Amino acid sequence: MMGIVHAAFRRDLVRLRLVLTTAPVPQGERRHAVADQVVWLTDRLYEHHHTEDTGLSPLVRQRTG
């Protein structure tokens, strides 16, 4: 499952980079939609890594330590 989640994040980041670096630059409603997507994605990434840091990593350290 972890591989699927990380692959999805990487895929979405690649797509976002493509939208932001390919002409034409998003304008108007599309620009706002892309900005909303950036905020949503960065929030999900933060939550995901926070959960890994506080939930998963201590368990891994405990079992391998």
PDBQT receptor file of N, H, CA, C and O in Angstrom, charges set to zero:
ATOM      1  N   MET A   1       0.822  -1.196   0.000  1.00  0.00    +0.000 N 
ATOM      2  CA  MET A   1       0.000   0.000   0.000  1.00  0.00    +0.000 C 
ATOM      3  C   MET A   1       0.872   1.268   0.000  1.00  0.00    +0.000 C 
ATOM      4  O   MET A   1       0.562   2.254  -0.668  1.00  0.00    +0.000 OA
ATOM      5  N   MET A   2       1.958   1.211   0.762  1.00  0.00    +0.000 N 
ATOM      6  H   MET A   2       2.209   0.410   1.305  1.00  0.00    +0.000 HD
ATOM      7  CA  MET A   2       2.831   2.386   0.842  1.00  0.00    +0.000 C 
ATOM      8  C   MET A   2       3.383   2.732  -0.543  1.00  0.00    +0.000 C 
ATOM      9  O   MET A   2       3.478   3.907  -0.895  1.00  0.00    +0.000 OA
ATOM     10  N   GLY A   3       3.742   1.723  -1.322  1.00  0.00    +0.000 N 
ATOM     11  H   GLY A   3       3.665   0.768  -1.036  1.00  0.00    +0.000 HD
ATOM     12  CA  GLY A   3       4.250   1.960  -2.669  1.00  0.00    +0.000 C 
ATOM     13  C   GLY A   3       3.218   2.623  -3.560  1.00  0.00    +0.000 C 
ATOM     14  O   GLY A   3       3.549   3.496  -4.362  1.00  0.00    +0.000 OA
ATOM     15  N   ILE A   4       1.974   2.210  -3.419  1.00  0.00    +0.000 N 
ATOM     16  H   ILE A   4       1.706   1.501  -2.767  1.00  0.00    +0.000 HD
ATOM     17  CA  ILE A   4       0.891   2.793  -4.224  1.00  0.00    +0.000 C 
ATOM     18  C   ILE A   4       0.711   4.266  -3.876  1.00  0.00    +0.000 C 
ATOM     19  O   ILE A   4       0.584   5.109  -4.764  1.00  0.00    +0.000 OA
ATOM     20  N   VAL A   5       0.702   4.570  -2.587  1.00  0.00    +0.000 N 
ATOM     21  H   VAL A   5       0.806   3.885  -1.866  1.00  0.00    +0.000 HD
ATOM     22  CA  VAL A   5       0.513   5.958  -2.142  1.00  0.00    +0.000 C 
ATOM     23  C   VAL A   5       1.663   6.831  -2.624  1.00  0.00    +0.000 C 
ATOM     24  O   VAL A   5       1.438   7.922  -3.148  1.00  0.00    +0.000 OA
ATOM     25  N   HIS A   6       2.903   6.355  -2.450  1.00  0.00    +0.000 N 
ATOM     26  H   HIS A   6       3.085   5.469  -2.024  1.00  0.00    +0.000 HD
ATOM     27  CA  HIS A   6       4.045   7.147  -2.888  1.00  0.00    +0.000 C 
ATOM     28  C   HIS A   6       4.066   7.321  -4.402  1.00  0.00    +0.000 C 
ATOM     29  O   HIS A   6       4.419   8.390  -4.898  1.00  0.00    +0.000 OA
ATOM     30  N   ALA A   7       3.693   6.286  -5.133  1.00  0.00    +0.000 N 
ATOM     31  H   ALA A   7       3.406   5.417  -4.729  1.00  0.00    +0.000 HD
ATOM     32  CA  ALA A   7       3.628   6.394  -6.597  1.00  0.00    +0.000 C 
ATOM     33  C   ALA A   7       2.582   7.427  -7.017  1.00  0.00    +0.000 C 
ATOM     34  O   ALA A   7       2.803   8.187  -7.960  1.00  0.00    +0.000 OA
ATOM     35  N   ALA A   8       1.456   7.455  -6.326  1.00  0.00    +0.000 N 
ATOM     36  H   ALA A   8       1.277   6.838  -5.560  1.00  0.00    +0.000 HD
ATOM     37  CA  ALA A   8       0.400   8.424  -6.645  1.00  0.00    +0.000 C 
ATOM     38  C   ALA A   8       0.868   9.850  -6.379  1.00  0.00    +0.000 C 
ATOM     39  O   ALA A   8       0.601  10.749  -7.177  1.00  0.00    +0.000 OA
ATOM     40  N   PHE A   9       1.568  10.063  -5.260  1.00  0.00    +0.000 N 
ATOM     41  H   PHE A   9       1.785   9.333  -4.612  1.00  0.00    +0.000 HD
ATOM     42  CA  PHE A   9       2.107  11.393  -4.979  1.00  0.00    +0.000 C 
ATOM     43  C   PHE A   9       3.111  11.802  -6.049  1.00  0.00    +0.000 C 
ATOM     44  O   PHE A   9       3.067  12.927  -6.546  1.00  0.00    +0.000 OA
ATOM     45  N   ARG A  10       4.018  10.891  -6.407  1.00  0.00    +0.000 N 
ATOM     46  H   ARG A  10       4.054   9.977  -6.003  1.00  0.00    +0.000 HD
ATOM     47  CA  ARG A  10       5.006  11.218  -7.446  1.00  0.00    +0.000 C 
ATOM     48  C   ARG A  10       4.316  11.537  -8.765  1.00  0.00    +0.000 C 
ATOM     49  O   ARG A  10       4.679  12.500  -9.439  1.00  0.00    +0.000 OA
ATOM     50  N   ARG A  11       3.321  10.733  -9.138  1.00  0.00    +0.000 N 
ATOM     51  H   ARG A  11       3.026   9.950  -8.591  1.00  0.00    +0.000 HD
ATOM     52  CA  ARG A  11       2.582  10.961 -10.387  1.00  0.00    +0.000 C 
ATOM     53  C   ARG A  11       1.940  12.347 -10.373  1.00  0.00    +0.000 C 
ATOM     54  O   ARG A  11       2.045  13.094 -11.346  1.00  0.00    +0.000 OA
ATOM     55  N   ASP A  12       1.277  12.686  -9.272  1.00  0.00    +0.000 N 
ATOM     56  H   ASP A  12       1.192  12.078  -8.482  1.00  0.00    +0.000 HD
ATOM     57  CA  ASP A  12       0.594  13.978  -9.193  1.00  0.00    +0.000 C 
ATOM     58  C   ASP A  12       1.584  15.140  -9.217  1.00  0.00    +0.000 C 
ATOM     59  O   ASP A  12       1.303  16.178  -9.816  1.00  0.00    +0.000 OA
ATOM     60  N   LEU A  13       2.733  14.977  -8.576  1.00  0.00    +0.000 N 
ATOM     61  H   LEU A  13       2.961  14.133  -8.090  1.00  0.00    +0.000 HD
ATOM     62  CA  LEU A  13       3.746  16.032  -8.603  1.00  0.00    +0.000 C 
ATOM     63  C   LEU A  13       4.317  16.216 -10.008  1.00  0.00    +0.000 C 
ATOM     64  O   LEU A  13       4.571  17.345 -10.427  1.00  0.00    +0.000 OA
ATOM     65  N   VAL A  14       4.518  15.130 -10.730  1.00  0.00    +0.000 N 
ATOM     66  H   VAL A  14       4.312  14.212 -10.389  1.00  0.00    +0.000 HD
ATOM     67  CA  VAL A  14       5.003  15.222 -12.120  1.00  0.00    +0.000 C 
ATOM     68  C   VAL A  14       3.968  15.950 -12.976  1.00  0.00    +0.000 C 
ATOM     69  O   VAL A  14       4.315  16.831 -13.762  1.00  0.00    +0.000 OA
ATOM     70  N   ARG A  15       2.708  15.582 -12.820  1.00  0.00    +0.000 N 
ATOM     71  H   ARG A  15       2.426  14.866 -12.181  1.00  0.00    +0.000 HD
ATOM     72  CA  ARG A  15       1.645  16.231 -13.605  1.00  0.00    +0.000 C 
ATOM     73  C   ARG A  15       1.553  17.715 -13.278  1.00  0.00    +0.000 C 
ATOM     74  O   ARG A  15       1.386  18.547 -14.170  1.00  0.00    +0.000 OA
ATOM     75  N   LEU A  16       1.663  18.038 -12.005  1.00  0.00    +0.000 N 
ATOM     76  H   LEU A  16       1.799  17.362 -11.281  1.00  0.00    +0.000 HD
ATOM     77  CA  LEU A  16       1.592  19.434 -11.587  1.00  0.00    +0.000 C 
ATOM     78  C   LEU A  16       2.758  20.225 -12.164  1.00  0.00    +0.000 C 
ATOM     79  O   LEU A  16       2.581  21.346 -12.641  1.00  0.00    +0.000 OA
ATOM     80  N   ARG A  17       3.940  19.643 -12.117  1.00  0.00    +0.000 N 
ATOM     81  H   ARG A  17       4.083  18.732 -11.729  1.00  0.00    +0.000 HD
ATOM     82  CA  ARG A  17       5.108  20.309 -12.698  1.00  0.00    +0.000 C 
ATOM     83  C   ARG A  17       4.909  20.550 -14.193  1.00  0.00    +0.000 C 
ATOM     84  O   ARG A  17       5.254  21.611 -14.713  1.00  0.00    +0.000 OA
ATOM     85  N   LEU A  18       4.356  19.566 -14.866  1.00  0.00    +0.000 N 
ATOM     86  H   LEU A  18       4.075  18.704 -14.444  1.00  0.00    +0.000 HD
ATOM     87  CA  LEU A  18       4.103  19.696 -16.297  1.00  0.00    +0.000 C 
ATOM     88  C   LEU A  18       3.147  20.861 -16.584  1.00  0.00    +0.000 C 
ATOM     89  O   LEU A  18       3.382  21.655 -17.495  1.00  0.00    +0.000 OA
ATOM     90  N   VAL A  19       2.083  20.954 -15.809  1.00  0.00    +0.000 N 
ATOM     91  H   VAL A  19       1.892  20.309 -15.069  1.00  0.00    +0.000 HD
ATOM     92  CA  VAL A  19       1.117  22.042 -15.988  1.00  0.00    +0.000 C 
ATOM     93  C   VAL A  19       1.768  23.397 -15.743  1.00  0.00    +0.000 C 
ATOM     94  O   VAL A  19       1.472  24.370 -16.437  1.00  0.00    +0.000 OA
ATOM     95  N   LEU A  20       2.657  23.455 -14.751  1.00  0.00    +0.000 N 
ATOM     96  H   LEU A  20       2.897  22.664 -14.188  1.00  0.00    +0.000 HD
ATOM     97  CA  LEU A  20       3.258  24.728 -14.376  1.00  0.00    +0.000 C 
ATOM     98  C   LEU A  20       4.433  25.138 -15.257  1.00  0.00    +0.000 C 
ATOM     99  O   LEU A  20       4.840  26.300 -15.238  1.00  0.00    +0.000 OA
ATOM    100  N   THR A  21       4.986  24.200 -16.029  1.00  0.00    +0.000 N 
ATOM    101  H   THR A  21       4.655  23.256 -16.045  1.00  0.00    +0.000 HD
ATOM    102  CA  THR A  21       6.168  24.528 -16.835  1.00  0.00    +0.000 C 
ATOM    103  C   THR A  21       5.934  24.443 -18.331  1.00  0.00    +0.000 C 
ATOM    104  O   THR A  21       6.859  24.648 -19.116  1.00  0.00    +0.000 OA
ATOM    105  N   THR A  22       4.717  24.147 -18.730  1.00  0.00    +0.000 N 
ATOM    106  H   THR A  22       3.965  23.981 -18.092  1.00  0.00    +0.000 HD
ATOM    107  CA  THR A  22       4.391  24.029 -20.151  1.00  0.00    +0.000 C 
ATOM    108  C   THR A  22       3.512  25.205 -20.568  1.00  0.00    +0.000 C 
ATOM    109  O   THR A  22       2.528  25.526 -19.902  1.00  0.00    +0.000 OA
ATOM    110  N   ALA A  23       3.877  25.834 -21.667  1.00  0.00    +0.000 N 
ATOM    111  H   ALA A  23       4.676  25.573 -22.209  1.00  0.00    +0.000 HD
ATOM    112  CA  ALA A  23       3.060  26.940 -22.179  1.00  0.00    +0.000 C 
ATOM    113  C   ALA A  23       1.748  26.385 -22.730  1.00  0.00    +0.000 C 
ATOM    114  O   ALA A  23       1.727  25.270 -23.251  1.00  0.00    +0.000 OA
ATOM    115  N   PRO A  24       0.696  27.114 -22.629  1.00  0.00    +0.000 N 
ATOM    116  CA  PRO A  24       0.579  28.425 -22.004  1.00  0.00    +0.000 C 
ATOM    117  C   PRO A  24       0.447  28.305 -20.481  1.00  0.00    +0.000 C 
ATOM    118  O   PRO A  24      -0.066  27.316 -19.957  1.00  0.00    +0.000 OA
ATOM    119  N   VAL A  25       0.916  29.323 -19.808  1.00  0.00    +0.000 N 
ATOM    120  H   VAL A  25       1.333  30.126 -20.234  1.00  0.00    +0.000 HD
ATOM    121  CA  VAL A  25       0.793  29.393 -18.351  1.00  0.00    +0.000 C 
ATOM    122  C   VAL A  25      -0.694  29.455 -18.003  1.00  0.00    +0.000 C 
ATOM    123  O   VAL A  25      -1.443  30.199 -18.635  1.00  0.00    +0.000 OA
ATOM    124  N   PRO A  26      -1.128  28.683 -17.007  1.00  0.00    +0.000 N 
ATOM    125  CA  PRO A  26      -2.548  28.721 -16.632  1.00  0.00    +0.000 C 
ATOM    126  C   PRO A  26      -3.000  30.146 -16.279  1.00  0.00    +0.000 C 
ATOM    127  O   PRO A  26      -2.290  30.887 -15.599  1.00  0.00    +0.000 OA
ATOM    128  N   GLN A  27      -4.172  30.499 -16.749  1.00  0.00    +0.000 N 
ATOM    129  H   GLN A  27      -4.748  29.896 -17.301  1.00  0.00    +0.000 HD
ATOM    130  CA  GLN A  27      -4.747  31.825 -16.503  1.00  0.00    +0.000 C 
ATOM    131  C   GLN A  27      -6.170  31.667 -15.968  1.00  0.00    +0.000 C 
ATOM    132  O   GLN A  27      -6.789  30.613 -16.114  1.00  0.00    +0.000 OA
ATOM    133  N   GLY A  28      -6.671  32.722 -15.353  1.00  0.00    +0.000 N 
ATOM    134  H   GLY A  28      -6.168  33.578 -15.235  1.00  0.00    +0.000 HD
ATOM    135  CA  GLY A  28      -8.067  32.782 -14.934  1.00  0.00    +0.000 C 
ATOM    136  C   GLY A  28      -8.477  31.634 -14.025  1.00  0.00    +0.000 C 
ATOM    137  O   GLY A  28      -7.790  31.315 -13.055  1.00  0.00    +0.000 OA
ATOM    138  N   GLU A  29      -9.621  31.014 -14.358  1.00  0.00    +0.000 N 
ATOM    139  H   GLU A  29     -10.179  31.273 -15.146  1.00  0.00    +0.000 HD
ATOM    140  CA  GLU A  29     -10.161  29.924 -13.541  1.00  0.00    +0.000 C 
ATOM    141  C   GLU A  29      -9.198  28.746 -13.450  1.00  0.00    +0.000 C 
ATOM    142  O   GLU A  29      -9.077  28.111 -12.403  1.00  0.00    +0.000 OA
ATOM    143  N   ARG A  30      -8.516  28.461 -14.554  1.00  0.00    +0.000 N 
ATOM    144  H   ARG A  30      -8.614  28.977 -15.405  1.00  0.00    +0.000 HD
ATOM    145  CA  ARG A  30      -7.571  27.334 -14.555  1.00  0.00    +0.000 C 
ATOM    146  C   ARG A  30      -6.424  27.607 -13.584  1.00  0.00    +0.000 C 
ATOM    147  O   ARG A  30      -5.965  26.699 -12.891  1.00  0.00    +0.000 OA
ATOM    148  N   ARG A  31      -5.966  28.846 -13.535  1.00  0.00    +0.000 N 
ATOM    149  H   ARG A  31      -6.339  29.583 -14.098  1.00  0.00    +0.000 HD
ATOM    150  CA  ARG A  31      -4.895  29.221 -12.607  1.00  0.00    +0.000 C 
ATOM    151  C   ARG A  31      -5.344  28.997 -11.167  1.00  0.00    +0.000 C 
ATOM    152  O   ARG A  31      -4.577  28.485 -10.352  1.00  0.00    +0.000 OA
ATOM    153  N   HIS A  32      -6.569  29.374 -10.852  1.00  0.00    +0.000 N 
ATOM    154  H   HIS A  32      -7.192  29.790 -11.514  1.00  0.00    +0.000 HD
ATOM    155  CA  HIS A  32      -7.099  29.177  -9.498  1.00  0.00    +0.000 C 
ATOM    156  C   HIS A  32      -7.260  27.685  -9.193  1.00  0.00    +0.000 C 
ATOM    157  O   HIS A  32      -6.993  27.250  -8.073  1.00  0.00    +0.000 OA
ATOM    158  N   ALA A  33      -7.692  26.908 -10.178  1.00  0.00    +0.000 N 
ATOM    159  H   ALA A  33      -7.909  27.261 -11.088  1.00  0.00    +0.000 HD
ATOM    160  CA  ALA A  33      -7.849  25.462  -9.983  1.00  0.00    +0.000 C 
ATOM    161  C   ALA A  33      -6.493  24.807  -9.723  1.00  0.00    +0.000 C 
ATOM    162  O   ALA A  33      -6.380  23.928  -8.869  1.00  0.00    +0.000 OA
ATOM    163  N   VAL A  34      -5.472  25.233 -10.456  1.00  0.00    +0.000 N 
ATOM    164  H   VAL A  34      -5.565  25.947 -11.150  1.00  0.00    +0.000 HD
ATOM    165  CA  VAL A  34      -4.129  24.684 -10.256  1.00  0.00    +0.000 C 
ATOM    166  C   VAL A  34      -3.616  25.077  -8.867  1.00  0.00    +0.000 C 
ATOM    167  O   VAL A  34      -3.034  24.249  -8.165  1.00  0.00    +0.000 OA
ATOM    168  N   ALA A  35      -3.826  26.321  -8.473  1.00  0.00    +0.000 N 
ATOM    169  H   ALA A  35      -4.299  26.993  -9.043  1.00  0.00    +0.000 HD
ATOM    170  CA  ALA A  35      -3.403  26.770  -7.144  1.00  0.00    +0.000 C 
ATOM    171  C   ALA A  35      -4.106  25.962  -6.056  1.00  0.00    +0.000 C 
ATOM    172  O   ALA A  35      -3.477  25.558  -5.078  1.00  0.00    +0.000 OA
ATOM    173  N   ASP A  36      -5.401  25.727  -6.221  1.00  0.00    +0.000 N 
ATOM    174  H   ASP A  36      -5.912  26.055  -7.016  1.00  0.00    +0.000 HD
ATOM    175  CA  ASP A  36      -6.146  24.911  -5.253  1.00  0.00    +0.000 C 
ATOM    176  C   ASP A  36      -5.574  23.499  -5.183  1.00  0.00    +0.000 C 
ATOM    177  O   ASP A  36      -5.485  22.912  -4.105  1.00  0.00    +0.000 OA
ATOM    178  N   GLN A  37      -5.192  22.962  -6.328  1.00  0.00    +0.000 N 
ATOM    179  H   GLN A  37      -5.264  23.439  -7.204  1.00  0.00    +0.000 HD
ATOM    180  CA  GLN A  37      -4.613  21.617  -6.374  1.00  0.00    +0.000 C 
ATOM    181  C   GLN A  37      -3.260  21.582  -5.663  1.00  0.00    +0.000 C 
ATOM    182  O   GLN A  37      -2.953  20.616  -4.964  1.00  0.00    +0.000 OA
ATOM    183  N   VAL A  38      -2.456  22.625  -5.837  1.00  0.00    +0.000 N 
ATOM    184  H   VAL A  38      -2.706  23.409  -6.405  1.00  0.00    +0.000 HD
ATOM    185  CA  VAL A  38      -1.165  22.704  -5.151  1.00  0.00    +0.000 C 
ATOM    186  C   VAL A  38      -1.378  22.684  -3.638  1.00  0.00    +0.000 C 
ATOM    187  O   VAL A  38      -0.701  21.947  -2.921  1.00  0.00    +0.000 OA
ATOM    188  N   VAL A  39      -2.309  23.483  -3.163  1.00  0.00    +0.000 N 
ATOM    189  H   VAL A  39      -2.859  24.081  -3.745  1.00  0.00    +0.000 HD
ATOM    190  CA  VAL A  39      -2.599  23.534  -1.727  1.00  0.00    +0.000 C 
ATOM    191  C   VAL A  39      -3.093  22.175  -1.243  1.00  0.00    +0.000 C 
ATOM    192  O   VAL A  39      -2.627  21.676  -0.219  1.00  0.00    +0.000 OA
ATOM    193  N   TRP A  40      -4.026  21.578  -1.963  1.00  0.00    +0.000 N 
ATOM    194  H   TRP A  40      -4.405  21.984  -2.795  1.00  0.00    +0.000 HD
ATOM    195  CA  TRP A  40      -4.567  20.275  -1.572  1.00  0.00    +0.000 C 
ATOM    196  C   TRP A  40      -3.464  19.231  -1.513  1.00  0.00    +0.000 C 
ATOM    197  O   TRP A  40      -3.372  18.474  -0.547  1.00  0.00    +0.000 OA
ATOM    198  N   LEU A  41      -2.621  19.188  -2.551  1.00  0.00    +0.000 N 
ATOM    199  H   LEU A  41      -2.696  19.803  -3.336  1.00  0.00    +0.000 HD
ATOM    200  CA  LEU A  41      -1.575  18.177  -2.624  1.00  0.00    +0.000 C 
ATOM    201  C   LEU A  41      -0.535  18.376  -1.521  1.00  0.00    +0.000 C 
ATOM    202  O   LEU A  41      -0.112  17.404  -0.896  1.00  0.00    +0.000 OA
ATOM    203  N   THR A  42      -0.123  19.600  -1.276  1.00  0.00    +0.000 N 
ATOM    204  H   THR A  42      -0.466  20.390  -1.784  1.00  0.00    +0.000 HD
ATOM    205  CA  THR A  42       0.870  19.828  -0.225  1.00  0.00    +0.000 C 
ATOM    206  C   THR A  42       0.296  19.519   1.149  1.00  0.00    +0.000 C 
ATOM    207  O   THR A  42       1.018  19.029   2.018  1.00  0.00    +0.000 OA
ATOM    208  N   ASP A  43      -0.984  19.794   1.367  1.00  0.00    +0.000 N 
ATOM    209  H   ASP A  43      -1.571  20.193   0.661  1.00  0.00    +0.000 HD
ATOM    210  CA  ASP A  43      -1.630  19.414   2.623  1.00  0.00    +0.000 C 
ATOM    211  C   ASP A  43      -1.636  17.896   2.798  1.00  0.00    +0.000 C 
ATOM    212  O   ASP A  43      -1.341  17.395   3.884  1.00  0.00    +0.000 OA
ATOM    213  N   ARG A  44      -1.972  17.158   1.727  1.00  0.00    +0.000 N 
ATOM    214  H   ARG A  44      -2.211  17.565   0.846  1.00  0.00    +0.000 HD
ATOM    215  CA  ARG A  44      -1.983  15.687   1.801  1.00  0.00    +0.000 C 
ATOM    216  C   ARG A  44      -0.586  15.149   2.051  1.00  0.00    +0.000 C 
ATOM    217  O   ARG A  44      -0.410  14.225   2.846  1.00  0.00    +0.000 OA
ATOM    218  N   LEU A  45       0.417  15.719   1.379  1.00  0.00    +0.000 N 
ATOM    219  H   LEU A  45       0.274  16.470   0.733  1.00  0.00    +0.000 HD
ATOM    220  CA  LEU A  45       1.799  15.288   1.592  1.00  0.00    +0.000 C 
ATOM    221  C   LEU A  45       2.225  15.511   3.039  1.00  0.00    +0.000 C 
ATOM    222  O   LEU A  45       2.861  14.649   3.646  1.00  0.00    +0.000 OA
ATOM    223  N   TYR A  46       1.870  16.674   3.589  1.00  0.00    +0.000 N 
ATOM    224  H   TYR A  46       1.353  17.375   3.096  1.00  0.00    +0.000 HD
ATOM    225  CA  TYR A  46       2.205  16.961   4.985  1.00  0.00    +0.000 C 
ATOM    226  C   TYR A  46       1.544  15.933   5.906  1.00  0.00    +0.000 C 
ATOM    227  O   TYR A  46       2.200  15.346   6.766  1.00  0.00    +0.000 OA
ATOM    228  N   GLU A  47       0.243  15.724   5.718  1.00  0.00    +0.000 N 
ATOM    229  H   GLU A  47      -0.290  16.201   5.019  1.00  0.00    +0.000 HD
ATOM    230  CA  GLU A  47      -0.478  14.764   6.559  1.00  0.00    +0.000 C 
ATOM    231  C   GLU A  47       0.128  13.369   6.447  1.00  0.00    +0.000 C 
ATOM    232  O   GLU A  47       0.305  12.680   7.452  1.00  0.00    +0.000 OA
ATOM    233  N   HIS A  48       0.442  12.958   5.229  1.00  0.00    +0.000 N 
ATOM    234  H   HIS A  48       0.299  13.518   4.413  1.00  0.00    +0.000 HD
ATOM    235  CA  HIS A  48       1.007  11.636   4.994  1.00  0.00    +0.000 C 
ATOM    236  C   HIS A  48       2.342  11.479   5.720  1.00  0.00    +0.000 C 
ATOM    237  O   HIS A  48       2.559  10.492   6.424  1.00  0.00    +0.000 OA
ATOM    238  N   HIS A  49       3.230  12.448   5.547  1.00  0.00    +0.000 N 
ATOM    239  H   HIS A  49       3.054  13.249   4.975  1.00  0.00    +0.000 HD
ATOM    240  CA  HIS A  49       4.547  12.342   6.178  1.00  0.00    +0.000 C 
ATOM    241  C   HIS A  49       4.464  12.509   7.687  1.00  0.00    +0.000 C 
ATOM    242  O   HIS A  49       5.229  11.880   8.418  1.00  0.00    +0.000 OA
ATOM    243  N   HIS A  50       3.564  13.332   8.158  1.00  0.00    +0.000 N 
ATOM    244  H   HIS A  50       2.943  13.843   7.563  1.00  0.00    +0.000 HD
ATOM    245  CA  HIS A  50       3.364  13.476   9.606  1.00  0.00    +0.000 C 
ATOM    246  C   HIS A  50       2.910  12.138  10.196  1.00  0.00    +0.000 C 
ATOM    247  O   HIS A  50       3.390  11.726  11.251  1.00  0.00    +0.000 OA
ATOM    248  N   THR A  51       1.992  11.471   9.516  1.00  0.00    +0.000 N 
ATOM    249  H   THR A  51       1.602  11.806   8.658  1.00  0.00    +0.000 HD
ATOM    250  CA  THR A  51       1.513  10.165   9.976  1.00  0.00    +0.000 C 
ATOM    251  C   THR A  51       2.644   9.138   9.965  1.00  0.00    +0.000 C 
ATOM    252  O   THR A  51       2.771   8.346  10.898  1.00  0.00    +0.000 OA
ATOM    253  N   GLU A  52       3.457   9.149   8.920  1.00  0.00    +0.000 N 
ATOM    254  H   GLU A  52       3.354   9.792   8.162  1.00  0.00    +0.000 HD
ATOM    255  CA  GLU A  52       4.610   8.248   8.882  1.00  0.00    +0.000 C 
ATOM    256  C   GLU A  52       5.549   8.525  10.057  1.00  0.00    +0.000 C 
ATOM    257  O   GLU A  52       6.009   7.601  10.728  1.00  0.00    +0.000 OA
ATOM    258  N   ASP A  53       5.826   9.803  10.294  1.00  0.00    +0.000 N 
ATOM    259  H   ASP A  53       5.452  10.553   9.749  1.00  0.00    +0.000 HD
ATOM    260  CA  ASP A  53       6.770  10.182  11.348  1.00  0.00    +0.000 C 
ATOM    261  C   ASP A  53       6.264   9.838  12.745  1.00  0.00    +0.000 C 
ATOM    262  O   ASP A  53       7.037   9.402  13.599  1.00  0.00    +0.000 OA
ATOM    263  N   THR A  54       4.978  10.031  12.976  1.00  0.00    +0.000 N 
ATOM    264  H   THR A  54       4.350  10.385  12.283  1.00  0.00    +0.000 HD
ATOM    265  CA  THR A  54       4.439   9.824  14.320  1.00  0.00    +0.000 C 
ATOM    266  C   THR A  54       3.866   8.440  14.561  1.00  0.00    +0.000 C 
ATOM    267  O   THR A  54       3.796   7.986  15.703  1.00  0.00    +0.000 OA
ATOM    268  N   GLY A  55       3.458   7.768  13.498  1.00  0.00    +0.000 N 
ATOM    269  H   GLY A  55       3.515   8.137  12.571  1.00  0.00    +0.000 HD
ATOM    270  CA  GLY A  55       2.827   6.467  13.662  1.00  0.00    +0.000 C 
ATOM    271  C   GLY A  55       3.675   5.311  13.192  1.00  0.00    +0.000 C 
ATOM    272  O   GLY A  55       3.886   4.352  13.933  1.00  0.00    +0.000 OA
ATOM    273  N   LEU A  56       4.159   5.390  11.979  1.00  0.00    +0.000 N 
ATOM    274  H   LEU A  56       3.987   6.170  11.377  1.00  0.00    +0.000 HD
ATOM    275  CA  LEU A  56       4.871   4.261  11.376  1.00  0.00    +0.000 C 
ATOM    276  C   LEU A  56       6.324   4.181  11.846  1.00  0.00    +0.000 C 
ATOM    277  O   LEU A  56       6.784   3.115  12.253  1.00  0.00    +0.000 OA
ATOM    278  N   SER A  57       7.039   5.286  11.793  1.00  0.00    +0.000 N 
ATOM    279  H   SER A  57       6.666   6.152  11.461  1.00  0.00    +0.000 HD
ATOM    280  CA  SER A  57       8.471   5.257  12.107  1.00  0.00    +0.000 C 
ATOM    281  C   SER A  57       8.772   4.739  13.522  1.00  0.00    +0.000 C 
ATOM    282  O   SER A  57       9.693   3.939  13.681  1.00  0.00    +0.000 OA
ATOM    283  N   PRO A  58       8.031   5.164  14.553  1.00  0.00    +0.000 N 
ATOM    284  CA  PRO A  58       8.297   4.596  15.881  1.00  0.00    +0.000 C 
ATOM    285  C   PRO A  58       8.102   3.074  15.939  1.00  0.00    +0.000 C 
ATOM    286  O   PRO A  58       8.852   2.374  16.618  1.00  0.00    +0.000 OA
ATOM    287  N   LEU A  59       7.105   2.578  15.234  1.00  0.00    +0.000 N 
ATOM    288  H   LEU A  59       6.495   3.146  14.682  1.00  0.00    +0.000 HD
ATOM    289  CA  LEU A  59       6.887   1.132  15.221  1.00  0.00    +0.000 C 
ATOM    290  C   LEU A  59       8.035   0.411  14.519  1.00  0.00    +0.000 C 
ATOM    291  O   LEU A  59       8.498  -0.628  14.990  1.00  0.00    +0.000 OA
ATOM    292  N   VAL A  60       8.488   0.953  13.412  1.00  0.00    +0.000 N 
ATOM    293  H   VAL A  60       8.112   1.797  13.030  1.00  0.00    +0.000 HD
ATOM    294  CA  VAL A  60       9.603   0.341  12.687  1.00  0.00    +0.000 C 
ATOM    295  C   VAL A  60      10.861   0.356  13.570  1.00  0.00    +0.000 C 
ATOM    296  O   VAL A  60      11.559  -0.654  13.670  1.00  0.00    +0.000 OA
ATOM    297  N   ARG A  61      11.146   1.484  14.199  1.00  0.00    +0.000 N 
ATOM    298  H   ARG A  61      10.579   2.303  14.117  1.00  0.00    +0.000 HD
ATOM    299  CA  ARG A  61      12.327   1.577  15.077  1.00  0.00    +0.000 C 
ATOM    300  C   ARG A  61      12.222   0.579  16.236  1.00  0.00    +0.000 C 
ATOM    301  O   ARG A  61      13.207  -0.065  16.598  1.00  0.00    +0.000 OA
ATOM    302  N   GLN A  62      11.037   0.456  16.807  1.00  0.00    +0.000 N 
ATOM    303  H   GLN A  62      10.237   0.979  16.513  1.00  0.00    +0.000 HD
ATOM    304  CA  GLN A  62      10.826  -0.455  17.932  1.00  0.00    +0.000 C 
ATOM    305  C   GLN A  62      11.074  -1.896  17.521  1.00  0.00    +0.000 C 
ATOM    306  O   GLN A  62      11.688  -2.658  18.267  1.00  0.00    +0.000 OA
ATOM    307  N   ARG A  63      10.606  -2.271  16.351  1.00  0.00    +0.000 N 
ATOM    308  H   ARG A  63      10.107  -1.651  15.745  1.00  0.00    +0.000 HD
ATOM    309  CA  ARG A  63      10.727  -3.664  15.897  1.00  0.00    +0.000 C 
ATOM    310  C   ARG A  63      12.103  -4.004  15.342  1.00  0.00    +0.000 C 
ATOM    311  O   ARG A  63      12.498  -5.170  15.337  1.00  0.00    +0.000 OA
ATOM    312  N   THR A  64      12.836  -2.999  14.876  1.00  0.00    +0.000 N 
ATOM    313  H   THR A  64      12.515  -2.052  14.880  1.00  0.00    +0.000 HD
ATOM    314  CA  THR A  64      14.156  -3.279  14.298  1.00  0.00    +0.000 C 
ATOM    315  C   THR A  64      15.277  -2.877  15.225  1.00  0.00    +0.000 C 
ATOM    316  O   THR A  64      16.437  -3.208  14.982  1.00  0.00    +0.000 OA
ATOM    317  N   GLY A  65      14.936  -2.153  16.306  1.00  0.00    +0.000 N 
ATOM    318  H   GLY A  65      13.993  -1.884  16.504  1.00  0.00    +0.000 HD
ATOM    319  CA  GLY A  65      15.949  -1.615  17.217  1.00  0.00    +0.000 C 
ATOM    320  C   GLY A  65      16.525  -2.612  18.091  1.00  0.00    +0.000 C 
ATOM    321  O   GLY A  65      17.390  -2.293  18.907  1.00  0.00    +0.000 OA
TER     322      GLY A  65
